[in-house]
Amino acid sequence: MNNHREIIITLDAMGGDLGISAVVEGAYLASQKLSNIKYLFFGDEKQVLPLLKEKKISNISDLIHTSQIITNDIKPTLALKKFRDSSMYKAIESVKFKKSNALVSGGNTGALMVISSVIMRTINGINRPAIASMFPTKKSKTVMLDLGANIDCDVKNILDFAIMGNVFSKTVLGIKKPKIGLLNVGSEILKGNEIVQLSAKRLKKEKKINFYGFIEGNDIPNGIVDVVVTDGFTGNIALKIAEGTAELYTNYLKFSFKDSLYSKILYLMSLSILKSLWKKVNPSKYNGAMFLGLNGIVVKSHGRSDAEGFANAISVAHDLCINNFNEKI
């Protein structure tokens, strides 16, 4: 493995709710940590080029002008047919034709998945791509998939997700023998619908993975397993609940420290502890959902992600390239 080879990351400059500046700033932050990285930007030249010069990364960046933008309200099928000169479409093509090693976009998730799937196709043996991301736990990090790409899944899909999650955990997180858990409504053998039951029986037979068994939702933050496997319907709901709960408690904490003079004093006294806590749970640290199973590396940055979060998504794409993730699947 050559960790020093040049890695070219394609960036969809027009994707993301916070605009082009967050993308360029994120690229700059990532370049400060990754010395072997270069960028291929796709977007409006008049808007992107001045920012590249301002951040002084034009020397490690190429820019290709595109005339269209796929906004979040555009349906994926329409994006595929009518937006072929968009920053997203052209960015995906650049990975397909090996002009770059990976793509990072904060744009329309459905469009990104549909266009990527049509242009890149899936790895031989994988029926459908899956969205995977990392969650903080009491122990370290847990990989979870699928997070919304596949609403209805069969046993083969669940097996594919387990295999891809296993490789990801080994490759990116460095876990030698990841424990794979299947998300269910209970840990008992007889719990769950027919697909979950049949999937569990199939996973038990797969010698190349370390199948733990069923896990429940509350087992995820406890770090019981290293990889959580589920269908996209359940996975997306679990993801949104986790995000919403984290935001709720953050707001509770903010308001609690504003209640009185005494609470404000307590806030100042506990500031170092709160900063340490924020470093562990900061959403930007876990930004970067992977589209696993495609013939190319695609990382989806959260649409609302700031520059720090976008930089993390770039780092995830970089790690997948360096570790030859697709070849290992």
Secondary structure in CASP SS format (residue, H / E / C, confidence):
PFRMAT SS
TARGET T0000
AUTHOR 0000-0000-0000
METHOD secondary structure of the structure
MODEL  1
M C 1.00
N C 1.00
N C 1.00
H C 1.00
R C 1.00
E C 1.00
I E 1.00
I E 1.00
I E 1.00
T E 1.00
L E 1.00
D E 1.00
A C 1.00
M C 1.00
G C 1.00
G C 1.00
D C 1.00
L C 1.00
G C 1.00
I H 1.00
S H 1.00
A H 1.00
V H 1.00
V H 1.00
E H 1.00
G H 1.00
A H 1.00
Y H 1.00
L H 1.00
A H 1.00
S H 1.00
Q H 1.00
K H 1.00
L C 1.00
S C 1.00
N C 1.00
I E 1.00
K E 1.00
Y E 1.00
L E 1.00
F E 1.00
F E 1.00
G E 1.00
D C 1.00
E H 1.00
K H 1.00
Q H 1.00
V H 1.00
L H 1.00
P H 1.00
L H 1.00
L H 1.00
K H 1.00
E H 1.00
K C 1.00
K C 1.00
I C 1.00
S H 1.00
N H 1.00
I H 1.00
S E 1.00
D E 1.00
L E 1.00
I E 1.00
H E 1.00
T C 1.00
S C 1.00
Q E 1.00
I C 1.00
I C 1.00
T C 1.00
N C 1.00
D C 1.00
I C 1.00
K C 1.00
P H 1.00
T H 1.00
L H 1.00
A H 1.00
L H 1.00
K H 1.00
K H 1.00
F C 1.00
R C 1.00
D C 1.00
S E 1.00
S H 1.00
M H 1.00
Y H 1.00
K H 1.00
A H 1.00
I H 1.00
E H 1.00
S H 1.00
V H 1.00
K H 1.00
F C 1.00
K C 1.00
K C 1.00
S C 1.00
N C 1.00
A E 1.00
L E 1.00
V E 1.00
S E 1.00
G C 1.00
G C 1.00
N C 1.00
T H 1.00
G H 1.00
A H 1.00
L H 1.00
M H 1.00
V H 1.00
I H 1.00
S H 1.00
S H 1.00
V H 1.00
I H 1.00
M H 1.00
R C 1.00
T E 1.00
I C 1.00
N C 1.00
G C 1.00
I C 1.00
N C 1.00
R C 1.00
P C 1.00
A E 1.00
I E 1.00
A E 1.00
S E 1.00
M E 1.00
F E 1.00
P E 1.00
T C 1.00
K C 1.00
K C 1.00
S C 1.00
K E 1.00
T E 1.00
V E 1.00
M E 1.00
L E 1.00
D C 1.00
L C 1.00
G C 1.00
A C 1.00
N C 1.00
I C 1.00
D C 1.00
C C 1.00
D C 1.00
V H 1.00
K H 1.00
N H 1.00
I H 1.00
L H 1.00
D H 1.00
F H 1.00
A H 1.00
I H 1.00
M H 1.00
G H 1.00
N H 1.00
V H 1.00
F H 1.00
S H 1.00
K H 1.00
T H 1.00
V C 1.00
L C 1.00
G C 1.00
I C 1.00
K C 1.00
K C 1.00
P C 1.00
K E 1.00
I E 1.00
G E 1.00
L E 1.00
L E 1.00
N C 1.00
V C 1.00
G C 1.00
S C 1.00
E C 1.00
I C 1.00
L C 1.00
K C 1.00
G C 1.00
N C 1.00
E H 1.00
I H 1.00
V H 1.00
Q H 1.00
L H 1.00
S H 1.00
A H 1.00
K H 1.00
R H 1.00
L H 1.00
K H 1.00
K H 1.00
E C 1.00
K C 1.00
K C 1.00
I C 1.00
N E 1.00
F E 1.00
Y E 1.00
G E 1.00
F E 1.00
I E 1.00
E C 1.00
G H 1.00
N H 1.00
D H 1.00
I C 1.00
P C 1.00
N C 1.00
G C 1.00
I C 1.00
V C 1.00
D C 1.00
V E 1.00
V E 1.00
V E 1.00
T C 1.00
D C 1.00
G H 1.00
F H 1.00
T H 1.00
G H 1.00
N H 1.00
I H 1.00
A H 1.00
L H 1.00
K H 1.00
I H 1.00
A H 1.00
E H 1.00
G H 1.00
T H 1.00
A H 1.00
E H 1.00
L H 1.00
Y H 1.00
T H 1.00
N H 1.00
Y H 1.00
L H 1.00
K H 1.00
F H 1.00
S H 1.00
F C 1.00
K C 1.00
D C 1.00
S C 1.00
L H 1.00
Y H 1.00
S H 1.00
K H 1.00
I H 1.00
L H 1.00
Y H 1.00
L H 1.00
M H 1.00
S C 1.00
L H 1.00
S H 1.00
I H 1.00
L H 1.00
K H 1.00
S H 1.00
L H 1.00
W H 1.00
K H 1.00
K H 1.00
V H 1.00
N C 1.00
P H 1.00
S H 1.00
K H 1.00
Y H 1.00
N C 1.00
G C 1.00
A E 1.00
M E 1.00
F E 1.00
L E 1.00
G C 1.00
L E 1.00
N C 1.00
G C 1.00
I E 1.00
V E 1.00
V E 1.00
K E 1.00
S C 1.00
H C 1.00
G C 1.00
R C 1.00
S C 1.00
D C 1.00
A H 1.00
E H 1.00
G H 1.00
F H 1.00
A H 1.00
N H 1.00
A H 1.00
I H 1.00
S H 1.00
V H 1.00
A H 1.00
H H 1.00
D H 1.00
L H 1.00
C H 1.00
I H 1.00
N C 1.00
N C 1.00
F H 1.00
N H 1.00
E H 1.00
K H 1.00
I C 1.00
END
